[in-house]
Amino acid sequence: MQRASRLTRELSLLATEPPPGITCWQNGQLDDLRAQILGGVDTPYEKGIFNLEITVPERYPFEPPKIRFLTPIYHPNIDSAGRICLDVLKLPPKGAWRPSLNISTLLTSIQLLMAEPNPDDPLMADISSEYKYNKQLFLLNAREWTEKYAGQ
């Protein structure tokens, strides 16, 4: 019951006061959500619209939602299956998830990760080393992917 009322409250807040560049909605059932993140200005993802899938577990908010990109993205912390390497998406001791966090906070954290990759904790080692040692090539590839997969 706690999960349902909390999710309803969070979704209503996301609908009335969404974080800039982020939209989130129910996809049928209460625990199946979709979100869109607009690529940030001055990032290689600018003008891209990235779709995400959010699955809310039975134990939410004591367990973090599972979030993955449905839109392919060229990023050191996001793999080809759309999985995201971000500490707030994992339970302690390895992660930083806390029940006080919410879906809006997570989506904002993902948006921030898009703007500022963490090459020291990569899911994609080759993209990470490109980001570290050949940033121009990384930016070029990320822009190409954005135009190809996330362009409107």
Residue pairs with C-beta under 8 A, 6 or more apart in sequence:
2 61
3 31
3 56
3 58
3 59
3 60
3 61
4 30
6 60
6 61
7 30
7 31
7 56
7 60
8 30
10 102
10 103
10 104
11 24
11 25
11 26
11 33
11 103
13 104
14 22
14 23
14 24
14 25
14 103
14 104
15 25
18 24
18 104
19 104
19 107
19 108
19 111
21 37
21 38
21 40
21 111
22 35
22 36
22 37
22 38
22 104
22 107
22 108
22 111
23 35
23 36
24 33
24 34
24 35
24 36
24 54
24 103
24 104
24 107
25 33
25 34
25 35
26 32
26 33
27 33
27 34
27 53
30 56
31 55
31 56
31 57
31 58
31 60
32 53
32 54
32 55
32 56
33 53
33 54
33 55
33 56
33 65
33 103
34 51
34 52
34 53
34 54
35 51
35 52
35 54
35 67
35 103
35 107
36 49
36 50
36 51
36 52
37 49
37 50
37 52
37 107
37 110
37 111
37 114
38 48
38 49
38 50
39 45
39 46
39 47
39 48
39 49
39 50
39 114
39 146
39 150
40 46
40 111
40 114
40 115
43 114
43 115
44 74
44 138
44 139
44 142
44 143
44 146
45 73
45 114
45 115
45 142
45 146
45 150
46 146
47 146
47 151
47 152
48 71
48 73
48 146
48 147
48 149
48 150
48 151
49 71
49 150
49 152
50 69
50 71
50 73
50 114
50 150
51 69
51 70
51 71
52 67
52 68
52 69
52 70
52 71
52 82
52 107
52 110
53 67
53 68
53 70
53 82
54 65
54 66
54 67
54 103
55 65
55 66
55 67
56 65
56 103
57 63
57 64
57 65
57 66
61 99
61 101
61 102
62 99
63 91
63 97
64 88
64 89
64 90
64 91
64 95
64 97
64 101
64 106
65 89
65 103
65 106
66 89
67 84
67 89
67 106
67 107
67 110
68 81
68 82
68 83
68 84
69 78
69 82
69 84
70 82
71 82
71 149
71 150
72 80
72 82
72 145
72 149
72 150
73 82
73 114
73 142
73 145
73 146
73 149
73 150
74 127
74 138
74 141
74 142
74 144
74 145
74 146
75 113
75 114
75 117
75 124
75 127
75 142
76 117
76 118
76 119
76 122
76 123
76 124
76 127
76 128
76 131
77 84
77 85
77 86
77 113
77 117
77 118
77 121
77 122
77 123
77 124
78 84
78 85
78 123
78 124
79 85
79 123
79 124
80 124
83 123
84 110
84 113
84 123
85 118
85 121
85 122
85 123
86 109
86 110
86 113
87 94
87 95
87 96
88 95
88 96
88 97
88 101
88 105
88 106
88 109
89 95
89 97
89 106
90 96
90 97
91 97
117 128
117 131
119 128
119 129
119 131
119 132
120 128
122 128
127 138
127 141
130 137
130 138
130 141
131 138
